[in-house]
């Protein structure tokens, strides 16, 4: 991604594919973002950016700490683990870390037992059984012909 692409994304604001964070210090909140993106087609988490799209920038110490946090969180707090890619982009206003989270191949992804998905610029817990079944079917973990139908018998 180049600086002009970054500015285009920032100008359009947050949505289901783009989330802005000034900073991340908590592995639980980062894991929730990783899970929601992985379950919802993937997306970009832009670190060093305020919610309104203004760049605050990161220091080199921030980048080092965030790389370690991303690595640990993606492997230890997300089940199954994910492999986000980071890219650092220097702008006139400061350094932005772009965390690219691919669409998950082994859905549903969970953190602390919760399945989350993106809903606009926000995330929400999946609670509907039908939605969970679609995720399991998409991951080829269960098939429609294997779902029991109550009130029927085998003949």
N, CA and C atoms as a LAMMPS dump frame, in Angstrom:
ITEM: TIMESTEP
0
ITEM: NUMBER OF ATOMS
465
ITEM: BOX BOUNDS ff ff ff
-5.0000000000000000e+02 5.0000000000000000e+02
-5.0000000000000000e+02 5.0000000000000000e+02
-5.0000000000000000e+02 5.0000000000000000e+02
ITEM: ATOMS id mol type element x y z
1 1 1 N 0.845 -1.172 0
2 1 2 C 0 0 0
3 1 3 C 0.891 1.235 0
4 2 1 N 0.517 2.206 -0.79
5 2 2 C 1.284 3.45 -0.791
6 2 3 C 0.522 4.513 0.003
7 3 1 N 1.145 5.68 0.175
8 3 2 C 0.573 6.743 0.998
9 3 3 C -0.75 7.242 0.42
10 4 1 N -0.865 7.341 -0.889
11 4 2 C -2.112 7.832 -1.484
12 4 3 C -3.266 6.855 -1.223
13 5 1 N -2.992 5.56 -1.285
14 5 2 C -4.015 4.561 -0.982
15 5 3 C -4.427 4.656 0.492
16 6 1 N -3.45 4.845 1.368
17 6 2 C -3.738 5.011 2.785
18 6 3 C -4.649 6.217 3.003
19 7 1 N -4.334 7.344 2.397
20 7 2 C -5.149 8.558 2.556
21 7 3 C -6.559 8.363 1.997
22 8 1 N -6.687 7.607 0.929
23 8 2 C -8.015 7.324 0.364
24 8 3 C -8.854 6.525 1.365
25 9 1 N -8.25 5.515 1.974
26 9 2 C -8.949 4.707 2.973
27 9 3 C -9.347 5.568 4.167
28 10 1 N -8.415 6.404 4.646
29 10 2 C -8.697 7.258 5.805
30 10 3 C -9.815 8.249 5.501
31 11 1 N -9.847 8.772 4.281
32 11 2 C -10.889 9.734 3.904
33 11 3 C -12.275 9.089 3.868
34 12 1 N -12.325 7.801 3.537
35 12 2 C -13.617 7.11 3.467
36 12 3 C -14.129 6.667 4.834
37 13 1 N -13.288 6.654 5.844
38 13 2 C -13.711 6.301 7.197
39 13 3 C -13.763 4.81 7.453
40 14 1 N -14.135 4.48 8.677
41 14 2 C -14.213 3.079 9.09
42 14 3 C -15.431 2.406 8.465
43 15 1 N -15.257 1.121 8.17
44 15 2 C -16.354 0.308 7.652
45 15 3 C -16.065 -1.146 7.987
46 16 1 N -16.763 -2.062 7.335
47 16 2 C -16.578 -3.488 7.646
48 16 3 C -15.195 -4.013 7.292
49 17 1 N -14.47 -3.327 6.443
50 17 2 C -13.147 -3.774 6.002
51 17 3 C -11.992 -2.936 6.544
52 18 1 N -12.294 -1.819 7.217
53 18 2 C -11.245 -0.914 7.695
54 18 3 C -11.58 -0.428 9.099
55 19 1 N -10.624 -0.635 10.017
56 19 2 C -10.796 -0.202 11.4
57 19 3 C -9.589 0.634 11.781
58 20 1 N -9.806 1.781 12.431
59 20 2 C -8.725 2.663 12.849
60 20 3 C -8.544 2.566 14.357
61 21 1 N -7.295 2.497 14.795
62 21 2 C -6.965 2.481 16.225
63 21 3 C -5.761 3.372 16.458
64 22 1 N -5.86 4.234 17.443
65 22 2 C -4.726 5.08 17.809
66 22 3 C -3.574 4.207 18.291
67 23 1 N -3.914 3.207 19.112
68 23 2 C -2.916 2.3 19.656
69 23 3 C -3.657 1.077 20.189
70 24 1 N -2.965 -0.002 20.378
71 24 2 C -3.532 -1.205 20.975
72 24 3 C -2.558 -1.672 22.038
73 25 1 N -3.07 -1.845 23.248
74 25 2 C -2.236 -2.323 24.35
75 25 3 C -2.757 -3.618 24.939
76 26 1 N -3.959 -3.992 24.575
77 26 2 C -4.644 -5.115 25.188
78 26 3 C -4.778 -6.249 24.181
79 27 1 N -4.26 -7.419 24.52
80 27 2 C -4.319 -8.557 23.595
81 27 3 C -5.749 -9.043 23.399
82 28 1 N -6.619 -8.895 24.402
83 28 2 C -8.008 -9.33 24.257
84 28 3 C -8.743 -8.494 23.21
85 29 1 N -8.557 -7.177 23.241
86 29 2 C -9.244 -6.326 22.257
87 29 3 C -8.666 -6.544 20.857
88 30 1 N -7.365 -6.761 20.758
89 30 2 C -6.764 -7.056 19.462
90 30 3 C -7.281 -8.385 18.929
91 31 1 N -7.372 -9.388 19.789
92 31 2 C -7.877 -10.698 19.376
93 31 3 C -9.304 -10.586 18.845
94 32 1 N -10.133 -9.757 19.466
95 32 2 C -11.501 -9.563 18.992
96 32 3 C -11.519 -9 17.572
97 33 1 N -10.646 -8.054 17.29
98 33 2 C -10.575 -7.489 15.934
99 33 3 C -10.106 -8.548 14.934
100 34 1 N -9.086 -9.314 15.295
101 34 2 C -8.567 -10.348 14.407
102 34 3 C -9.643 -11.393 14.105
103 35 1 N -10.368 -11.812 15.124
104 35 2 C -11.425 -12.807 14.955
105 35 3 C -12.548 -12.259 14.076
106 36 1 N -12.996 -11.042 14.364
107 36 2 C -14.102 -10.455 13.596
108 36 3 C -13.739 -10.321 12.121
109 37 1 N -12.532 -9.853 11.819
110 37 2 C -12.1 -9.747 10.419
111 37 3 C -11.981 -11.128 9.78
112 38 1 N -11.396 -12.083 10.487
113 38 2 C -11.199 -13.427 9.933
114 38 3 C -12.523 -14.104 9.605
115 39 1 N -13.541 -13.848 10.41
116 39 2 C -14.86 -14.441 10.191
117 39 3 C -15.704 -13.676 9.181
118 40 1 N -15.252 -12.489 8.759
119 40 2 C -16.106 -11.608 7.948
120 40 3 C -15.497 -11.186 6.624
121 41 1 N -14.603 -11.958 6.088
122 41 2 C -14.043 -11.619 4.778
123 41 3 C -12.706 -10.912 4.809
124 42 1 N -12.142 -10.682 5.991
125 42 2 C -10.843 -10.029 6.092
126 42 3 C -10.961 -8.52 6.16
127 43 1 N -9.832 -7.87 6.422
128 43 2 C -9.835 -6.409 6.488
129 43 3 C -8.503 -5.861 6.945
130 44 1 N -8.486 -4.549 7.105
131 44 2 C -7.278 -3.835 7.504
132 44 3 C -7.508 -3.116 8.825
133 45 1 N -6.595 -3.315 9.752
134 45 2 C -6.582 -2.577 11.006
135 45 3 C -5.436 -1.578 10.89
136 46 1 N -5.771 -0.295 10.921
137 46 2 C -4.765 0.751 10.778
138 46 3 C -4.429 1.319 12.141
139 47 1 N -3.187 1.112 12.584
140 47 2 C -2.732 1.533 13.898
141 47 3 C -1.923 2.821 13.786
142 48 1 N -2.185 3.732 14.721
143 48 2 C -1.569 5.05 14.668
144 48 3 C -2.521 6.066 14.07
145 49 1 N -3.813 5.696 14.014
146 49 2 C -4.835 6.527 13.383
147 49 3 C -6.008 6.681 14.352
148 50 1 N -6.481 7.914 14.542
149 50 2 C -7.655 8.157 15.378
150 50 3 C -8.922 7.729 14.647
151 51 1 N -10.012 7.561 15.404
152 51 2 C -11.28 7.12 14.823
153 51 3 C -11.777 8.036 13.709
154 52 1 N -11.402 9.311 13.763
155 52 2 C -11.847 10.245 12.72
156 52 3 C -10.961 10.202 11.468
157 53 1 N -9.962 9.329 11.459
158 53 2 C -9.09 9.18 10.295
159 53 3 C -7.841 10.037 10.323
160 54 1 N -7.645 10.82 11.374
161 54 2 C -6.433 11.638 11.454
162 54 3 C -5.268 10.785 11.949
163 55 1 N -4.129 10.984 11.325
164 55 2 C -2.929 10.203 11.647
165 55 3 C -2.241 10.817 12.859
166 56 1 N -2.021 10.005 13.866
167 56 2 C -1.278 10.414 15.057
168 56 3 C 0.141 9.887 15.009
169 57 1 N 0.33 8.793 14.313
170 57 2 C 1.666 8.232 14.136
171 57 3 C 2.113 7.358 15.29
172 58 1 N 3.086 6.517 14.987
173 58 2 C 3.676 5.602 15.956
174 58 3 C 5.172 5.837 16.029
175 59 1 N 5.744 5.579 17.189
176 59 2 C 7.191 5.651 17.343
177 59 3 C 7.778 4.291 16.972
178 60 1 N 9.081 4.236 16.838
179 60 2 C 9.717 2.955 16.545
180 60 3 C 9.525 1.985 17.713
181 61 1 N 9.487 2.511 18.945
182 61 2 C 9.208 1.656 20.101
183 61 3 C 7.789 1.091 20.031
184 62 1 N 6.826 1.924 19.577
185 62 2 C 5.45 1.446 19.397
186 62 3 C 5.41 0.306 18.389
187 63 1 N 6.106 0.481 17.28
188 63 2 C 6.107 -0.529 16.223
189 63 3 C 6.687 -1.839 16.737
190 64 1 N 7.764 -1.76 17.464
191 64 2 C 8.374 -2.978 18.029
192 64 3 C 7.391 -3.672 18.978
193 65 1 N 6.781 -2.91 19.88
194 65 2 C 5.832 -3.465 20.846
195 65 3 C 4.612 -4.043 20.133
196 66 1 N 4.086 -3.348 19.137
197 66 2 C 2.9 -3.81 18.418
198 66 3 C 3.187 -5.079 17.617
199 67 1 N 4.358 -5.167 16.997
200 67 2 C 4.709 -6.386 16.266
201 67 3 C 4.715 -7.599 17.2
202 68 1 N 5.266 -7.419 18.387
203 68 2 C 5.29 -8.505 19.37
204 68 3 C 3.881 -8.843 19.832
205 69 1 N 3.063 -7.817 20.094
206 69 2 C 1.689 -8.027 20.54
207 69 3 C 0.867 -8.742 19.468
208 70 1 N 1.013 -8.328 18.214
209 70 2 C 0.287 -8.962 17.103
210 70 3 C 0.677 -10.43 16.978
211 71 1 N 1.969 -10.701 17.006
212 71 2 C 2.455 -12.063 16.873
213 71 3 C 1.923 -12.96 17.985
214 72 1 N 2.034 -12.503 19.219
215 72 2 C 1.576 -13.302 20.357
216 72 3 C 0.065 -13.482 20.348
217 73 1 N -0.659 -12.422 20.074
218 73 2 C -2.118 -12.478 20.095
219 73 3 C -2.645 -13.388 19.001
220 74 1 N -2.104 -13.27 17.794
221 74 2 C -2.582 -14.061 16.657
222 74 3 C -2.39 -15.553 16.88
223 75 1 N -1.361 -15.916 17.613
224 75 2 C -1.093 -17.343 17.83
225 75 3 C -1.647 -17.872 19.15
226 76 1 N -1.81 -17.013 20.161
227 76 2 C -2.203 -17.493 21.477
228 76 3 C -3.629 -17.139 21.887
229 77 1 N -4.203 -16.085 21.322
230 77 2 C -5.527 -15.628 21.758
231 77 3 C -6.612 -15.842 20.714
232 78 1 N -6.251 -16.362 19.555
233 78 2 C -7.206 -16.607 18.482
234 78 3 C -7.168 -18.1 18.165
235 79 1 N -8.357 -18.692 18.064
236 79 2 C -8.433 -20.116 17.78
237 79 3 C -9.363 -20.36 16.603
238 80 1 N -8.9 -21.011 15.525
239 80 2 C -7.502 -21.362 15.262
240 80 3 C -6.681 -20.1 15.017
241 81 1 N -5.382 -20.213 15.133
242 81 2 C -4.522 -19.041 15
243 81 3 C -4.616 -18.452 13.593
244 82 1 N -4.294 -17.173 13.485
245 82 2 C -4.322 -16.463 12.213
246 82 3 C -2.935 -15.91 11.915
247 83 1 N -2.733 -15.481 10.676
248 83 2 C -1.432 -14.963 10.259
249 83 3 C -1.584 -13.593 9.602
250 84 1 N -1.801 -12.555 10.416
251 84 2 C -1.901 -11.216 9.828
252 84 3 C -0.54 -10.742 9.329
253 85 1 N -0.579 -9.858 8.36
254 85 2 C 0.64 -9.274 7.783
255 85 3 C 0.685 -7.803 8.166
256 86 1 N 1.848 -7.335 8.596
257 86 2 C 1.989 -5.924 8.942
258 86 3 C 2.818 -5.203 7.884
259 87 1 N 2.464 -3.945 7.697
260 87 2 C 3.21 -3.075 6.788
261 87 3 C 3.264 -1.698 7.432
262 88 1 N 4.445 -1.104 7.472
263 88 2 C 4.622 0.229 8.047
264 88 3 C 4.697 1.252 6.93
265 89 1 N 3.873 2.296 7.049
266 89 2 C 3.819 3.328 6.02
267 89 3 C 4.149 4.676 6.654
268 90 1 N 5.202 5.298 6.158
269 90 2 C 5.598 6.604 6.67
270 90 3 C 4.847 7.687 5.892
271 91 1 N 4.156 8.549 6.629
272 91 2 C 3.446 9.674 6.027
273 91 3 C 4.046 10.963 6.574
274 92 1 N 3.609 12.088 6.044
275 92 2 C 4.076 13.377 6.558
276 92 3 C 3.628 13.591 8.004
277 93 1 N 2.547 12.906 8.414
278 93 2 C 2.002 13.067 9.76
279 93 3 C 2.495 12.015 10.746
280 94 1 N 3.244 11.033 10.277
281 94 2 C 3.764 10.001 11.164
282 94 3 C 3.638 8.616 10.564
283 95 1 N 4.126 7.652 11.291
284 95 2 C 4.15 6.264 10.845
285 95 3 C 2.824 5.567 11.182
286 96 1 N 2.286 4.853 10.201
287 96 2 C 1.056 4.075 10.38
288 96 3 C 1.389 2.611 10.132
289 97 1 N 0.947 1.746 11.045
290 97 2 C 1.098 0.316 10.84
291 97 3 C -0.215 -0.209 10.272
292 98 1 N -0.125 -0.877 9.122
293 98 2 C -1.295 -1.475 8.496
294 98 3 C -1.245 -2.969 8.761
295 99 1 N -2.234 -3.454 9.481
296 99 2 C -2.337 -4.86 9.835
297 99 3 C -3.4 -5.476 8.928
298 100 1 N -2.948 -6.321 8.018
299 100 2 C -3.837 -6.954 7.049
300 100 3 C -4.242 -8.335 7.572
301 101 1 N -5.56 -8.506 7.762
302 101 2 C -6.091 -9.769 8.284
303 101 3 C -6.855 -10.446 7.143
304 102 1 N -6.381 -11.606 6.69
305 102 2 C -7.063 -12.273 5.574
306 102 3 C -8.381 -12.906 6.008
307 103 1 N -9.242 -13.147 5.032
308 103 2 C -10.464 -13.9 5.277
309 103 3 C -10.043 -15.285 5.741
310 104 1 N -10.619 -15.746 6.83
311 104 2 C -10.229 -17.033 7.392
312 104 3 C -10.691 -18.213 6.564
313 105 1 N -9.86 -19.221 6.486
314 105 2 C -10.192 -20.445 5.768
315 105 3 C -10.779 -21.498 6.692
316 106 1 N -10.577 -21.337 8.014
317 106 2 C -11.011 -22.354 8.976
318 106 3 C -12.022 -21.777 9.966
319 107 1 N -13.052 -21.14 9.438
320 107 2 C -14.071 -20.51 10.277
321 107 3 C -14.877 -21.561 11.017
322 108 1 N -15.427 -21.219 12.138
323 108 2 C -15.386 -19.905 12.777
324 108 3 C -14.151 -19.753 13.662
325 109 1 N -13.648 -18.53 13.716
326 109 2 C -12.544 -18.177 14.595
327 109 3 C -13.136 -17.671 15.906
328 110 1 N -12.455 -17.961 16.996
329 110 2 C -12.955 -17.566 18.307
330 110 3 C -11.858 -16.93 19.136
331 111 1 N -12.287 -16.181 20.133
332 111 2 C -11.395 -15.696 21.179
333 111 3 C -12.169 -15.751 22.483
334 112 1 N -11.568 -16.336 23.493
335 112 2 C -12.215 -16.53 24.795
336 112 3 C -13.602 -17.167 24.63
337 113 1 N -13.721 -18.072 23.664
338 113 2 C -14.957 -18.801 23.448
339 113 3 C -16.019 -18.063 22.659
340 114 1 N -15.75 -16.837 22.236
341 114 2 C -16.73 -16.033 21.506
342 114 3 C -16.415 -16.01 20.012
343 115 1 N -17.461 -16.131 19.216
344 115 2 C -17.362 -15.961 17.767
345 115 3 C -17.829 -14.542 17.472
346 116 1 N -16.975 -13.761 16.808
347 116 2 C -17.329 -12.386 16.468
348 116 3 C -17.285 -12.18 14.967
349 117 1 N -18.103 -11.244 14.475
350 117 2 C -18.102 -10.852 13.07
351 117 3 C -18.177 -9.329 12.998
352 118 1 N -17.801 -8.792 11.858
353 118 2 C -17.916 -7.359 11.631
354 118 3 C -19.368 -7.036 11.295
355 119 1 N -19.827 -5.925 11.801
356 119 2 C -21.166 -5.42 11.505
357 119 3 C -20.994 -3.927 11.268
358 120 1 N -20.81 -3.553 9.999
359 120 2 C -20.43 -2.175 9.699
360 120 3 C -19.044 -1.927 10.25
361 121 1 N -18.868 -0.784 10.892
362 121 2 C -17.566 -0.45 11.468
363 121 3 C -17.365 -1.078 12.843
364 122 1 N -18.375 -1.819 13.312
365 122 2 C -18.316 -2.414 14.639
366 122 3 C -18.213 -3.93 14.534
367 123 1 N -18.084 -4.575 15.66
368 123 2 C -18.078 -6.037 15.697
369 123 3 C -19.168 -6.475 16.655
370 124 1 N -19.661 -7.695 16.459
371 124 2 C -20.689 -8.224 17.336
372 124 3 C -20.477 -9.716 17.517
373 125 1 N -20.997 -10.243 18.626
374 125 2 C -20.93 -11.669 18.887
375 125 3 C -21.992 -12.378 18.065
376 126 1 N -21.632 -13.533 17.549
377 126 2 C -22.582 -14.368 16.824
378 126 3 C -23.333 -15.201 17.847
379 127 1 N -24.657 -15.09 17.82
380 127 2 C -25.471 -15.85 18.763
381 127 3 C -26.496 -16.725 18.063
382 128 1 N -26.849 -16.4 16.834
383 128 2 C -27.854 -17.174 16.115
384 128 3 C -27.269 -18.507 15.646
385 129 1 N -27.968 -19.574 15.943
386 129 2 C -27.519 -20.914 15.562
387 129 3 C -27.357 -21.013 14.046
388 130 1 N -28.29 -20.427 13.299
389 130 2 C -28.221 -20.501 11.829
390 130 3 C -26.954 -19.851 11.297
391 131 1 N -26.561 -18.74 11.896
392 131 2 C -25.338 -18.061 11.453
393 131 3 C -24.109 -18.912 11.753
394 132 1 N -24.099 -19.555 12.909
395 132 2 C -22.989 -20.447 13.253
396 132 3 C -22.952 -21.64 12.31
397 133 1 N -24.116 -22.195 11.976
398 133 2 C -24.165 -23.329 11.056
399 133 3 C -23.605 -22.941 9.686
400 134 1 N -23.929 -21.742 9.211
401 134 2 C -23.393 -21.298 7.911
402 134 3 C -21.873 -21.219 7.954
403 135 1 N -21.321 -20.761 9.064
404 135 2 C -19.857 -20.69 9.186
405 135 3 C -19.244 -22.081 9.167
406 136 1 N -19.846 -23.014 9.903
407 136 2 C -19.337 -24.379 9.914
408 136 3 C -19.449 -25.009 8.524
409 137 1 N -20.543 -24.736 7.823
410 137 2 C -20.706 -25.262 6.464
411 137 3 C -19.682 -24.653 5.519
412 138 1 N -19.449 -23.348 5.634
413 138 2 C -18.471 -22.68 4.771
414 138 3 C -17.07 -23.243 4.987
415 139 1 N -16.782 -23.656 6.227
416 139 2 C -15.473 -24.236 6.542
417 139 3 C -15.439 -25.733 6.261
418 140 1 N -16.552 -26.265 5.733
419 140 2 C -16.684 -27.689 5.425
420 140 3 C -16.532 -28.564 6.663
421 141 1 N -16.974 -28.025 7.805
422 141 2 C -16.929 -28.782 9.049
423 141 3 C -18.231 -29.532 9.297
424 142 1 N -19.301 -29.108 8.652
425 142 2 C -20.584 -29.789 8.75
426 142 3 C -21.307 -29.579 7.421
427 143 1 N -22.084 -30.536 7.045
428 143 2 C -22.788 -30.475 5.765
429 143 3 C -24.284 -30.554 6.002
430 144 1 N -25.051 -29.909 5.143
431 144 2 C -26.502 -29.856 5.312
432 144 3 C -27.102 -31.251 5.417
433 145 1 N -26.561 -32.208 4.682
434 145 2 C -27.122 -33.562 4.73
435 145 3 C -26.752 -34.316 6.004
436 146 1 N -25.937 -33.707 6.868
437 146 2 C -25.55 -34.342 8.12
438 146 3 C -26.196 -33.691 9.334
439 147 1 N -27.028 -32.674 9.098
440 147 2 C -27.694 -31.999 10.201
441 147 3 C -28.95 -32.782 10.551
442 148 1 N -29.109 -33.198 11.814
443 148 2 C -30.287 -33.978 12.185
444 148 3 C -31.579 -33.157 12.008
445 149 1 N -32.61 -33.828 11.587
446 149 2 C -33.918 -33.228 11.439
447 149 3 C -34.828 -33.858 12.488
448 150 1 N -35.255 -33.048 13.461
449 150 2 C -36.071 -33.58 14.544
450 150 3 C -37.427 -34.043 14.022
451 151 1 N -37.956 -35.057 14.677
452 151 2 C -39.272 -35.56 14.311
453 151 3 C -39.267 -36.501 13.128
454 152 1 N -38.095 -36.94 12.69
455 152 2 C -38.006 -37.862 11.554
456 152 3 C -37.403 -39.176 12.009
457 153 1 N -37.595 -40.193 11.195
458 153 2 C -37.014 -41.502 11.492
459 153 3 C -36.265 -42.01 10.28
460 154 1 N -35.42 -42.973 10.501
461 154 2 C -34.658 -43.616 9.422
462 154 3 C -35.429 -44.855 8.981
463 155 1 N -35.685 -44.953 7.688
464 155 2 C -36.411 -46.133 7.248
465 155 3 C -35.69 -46.829 6.125
